[in-house]
Amino acid sequence: MTNIYQLNQLCFAYANKQALSLENLQIEEGKITALIGANGSGKSTLLNILAFLASPSQGEILFRNQSVNKRDLIQYRRRVGFLAQKPFMLAGSAYDNIDFALKIHNQLQRPEKILKVLKQLDISHCIHQQAKLLSGGELQKVALARILVLAPEVLLLDEPFSYLDQSSAQALELFLQSYTRKTGKTLIFSTHDRLQGFALADHVVALADGMEVMTPLINVFHGEIKQHQFHSGSLCIQLPEAISKGRHASINPQDIVLSTTALESSMRNHFLGRVIMIAEEMGVVRVNVDTGVIFKVLITYQALDELKIKLGEQVWVNFKSNSVVVF
Ligand SMILES: Nc1ncnc2c1ncn2[C@@H]1O[C@H](COP(=O)(O)OP(=O)(O)OP(=O)(O)O)[C@@H](O)[C@H]1O
């Protein structure tokens, strides 16, 4: 395993406001990393730092084991491709914008290169359209094409799916997954959709208030601990004995086992509910179960096939007390 980024004791503040404070964060080369977290949790700030557009107030960034000096940011910036949440387009067509990117990066301005990338992203029809008149989704894809054509070492994408309809988002997910596999490039993207983050990424970095939190931030319940149990309204979750403090409990959707009958097992948490959603997501299946509170679960196709569950049917949600993260 090689780390392309290593961040040590990194802090970033806007004026007096601390926006990021990360102890140690490694990003593995050739893998897909998702940054998840609520609005304002620091995802864009972190992407800006990884794109060398901002310099941390404190701490160190290593890129391919080299400590990045503030003086060299421009050099590093050219090695990565950053897609902003609201990309900026120059006057001219989609083609002109991509062609110009090649020019300023001193790369060969070859039409076939541009045509290929537009085709890969399914936006060949936008080629002669004025970039400033593109729809939100088209603009994001043209901006992505403008990055891909440069073949940077790292792709940093800030909410790349936010303007896309469901089928375009799924097509882009598939494209990004196969692109990173084929090229061995590193992809880091931010998303509000935590389950999408889990489904698409090899690693997930969860942020809350600018800090990394060791929870998937899915199936998060708020409440209090009493006698090794976490109480949240009608929900009572069994915890390991060692946990005595915390106001939030979360359960990784991949740690939940579904069963159609009550399980006799070492798992201490069992809730009977009803299936309210089954959806496909990048080779896994999302199942939402309403037990009074909604549990989000990720299972394999094989598990779905074996369980034979359908919408509206009863199902048990089971998980170990050790799978519960309290914070
Ligand atoms: N230019 C800025 N000046 C001052 N504060 C800022 C600036 N940009 C971001 N912030 C603050 O820094 C914190 C982190 O913001 P950031 O945009 O990184 O979060 P985010 O997780 O990307 O949010 P979102 O999901 O809404 O895009 C927030 O509290 C935000 O208000």
The ligand as an SDF file (V2000), in Angstrom:
LIG
                    3D

 31 33  0  0  0  0  0  0  0  0999 V2000
  -14.3370   31.3650    2.2780 N   0  0  0  0  0  0  0  0  0  0  0  0
  -14.7410   31.1150    3.5160 C   0  0  0  0  0  0  0  0  0  0  0  0
  -14.6690   32.0330    4.4820 N   0  0  0  0  0  0  0  0  0  0  0  0
  -15.0590   31.7880    5.7560 C   0  0  0  0  0  0  0  0  0  0  0  0
  -15.5300   30.5820    6.1650 N   0  0  0  0  0  0  0  0  0  0  0  0
  -15.6330   29.6300    5.2510 C   0  0  0  0  0  0  0  0  0  0  0  0
  -15.2550   29.8210    3.8780 C   0  0  0  0  0  0  0  0  0  0  0  0
  -15.4600   28.6720    3.2040 N   0  0  0  0  0  0  0  0  0  0  0  0
  -15.9510   27.7890    4.0980 C   0  0  0  0  0  0  0  0  0  0  0  0
  -16.0600   28.3600    5.3200 N   0  0  0  0  0  0  0  0  0  0  0  0
  -16.5140   27.7070    6.5610 C   0  0  0  0  0  0  0  0  0  0  0  0
  -15.6700   26.5930    6.8070 O   0  0  0  0  0  0  0  0  0  0  0  0
  -16.4190   25.4670    7.2550 C   0  0  0  0  0  0  0  0  0  0  0  0
  -16.1720   24.2740    6.3250 C   0  0  0  0  0  0  0  0  0  0  0  0
  -16.7370   24.5980    5.0570 O   0  0  0  0  0  0  0  0  0  0  0  0
  -16.6370   23.6440    3.7910 P   0  0  0  0  0  0  0  0  0  0  0  0
  -17.1490   24.4240    2.6130 O   0  0  0  0  0  0  0  0  0  0  0  0
  -15.2870   23.0850    3.7120 O   0  0  0  0  0  0  0  0  0  0  0  0
  -17.6620   22.4920    4.1920 O   0  0  0  0  0  0  0  0  0  0  0  0
  -18.3290   21.3690    3.2780 P   0  0  0  0  0  0  0  0  0  0  0  0
  -18.3170   20.1190    4.0980 O   0  0  0  0  0  0  0  0  0  0  0  0
  -17.6790   21.3110    1.9500 O   0  0  0  0  0  0  0  0  0  0  0  0
  -19.8080   21.9160    3.1360 O   0  0  0  0  0  0  0  0  0  0  0  0
  -20.8830   21.6990    1.9270 P   0  0  0  0  0  0  0  0  0  0  0  0
  -21.3050   20.2700    1.9890 O   0  0  0  0  0  0  0  0  0  0  0  0
  -21.9970   22.6290    2.3220 O   0  0  0  0  0  0  0  0  0  0  0  0
  -20.2240   22.0790    0.6350 O   0  0  0  0  0  0  0  0  0  0  0  0
  -17.8650   25.9310    7.3100 C   0  0  0  0  0  0  0  0  0  0  0  0
  -18.1820   26.2830    8.6350 O   0  0  0  0  0  0  0  0  0  0  0  0
  -17.9090   27.1310    6.3920 C   0  0  0  0  0  0  0  0  0  0  0  0
  -18.8850   28.0510    6.8320 O   0  0  0  0  0  0  0  0  0  0  0  0
  1  2  1  0
  2  3  1  0
  2  7  2  0
  3  4  2  0
  4  5  1  0
  5  6  2  0
  6  7  1  0
  6 10  1  0
  7  8  1  0
  8  9  2  0
  9 10  1  0
 10 11  1  0
 11 12  1  0
 11 30  1  0
 12 13  1  0
 13 14  1  0
 13 28  1  0
 14 15  1  0
 15 16  1  0
 16 17  2  0
 16 18  1  0
 16 19  1  0
 19 20  1  0
 20 21  2  0
 20 22  1  0
 20 23  1  0
 23 24  1  0
 24 25  2  0
 24 26  1  0
 24 27  1  0
 28 29  1  0
 28 30  1  0
 30 31  1  0
M  END
$$$$
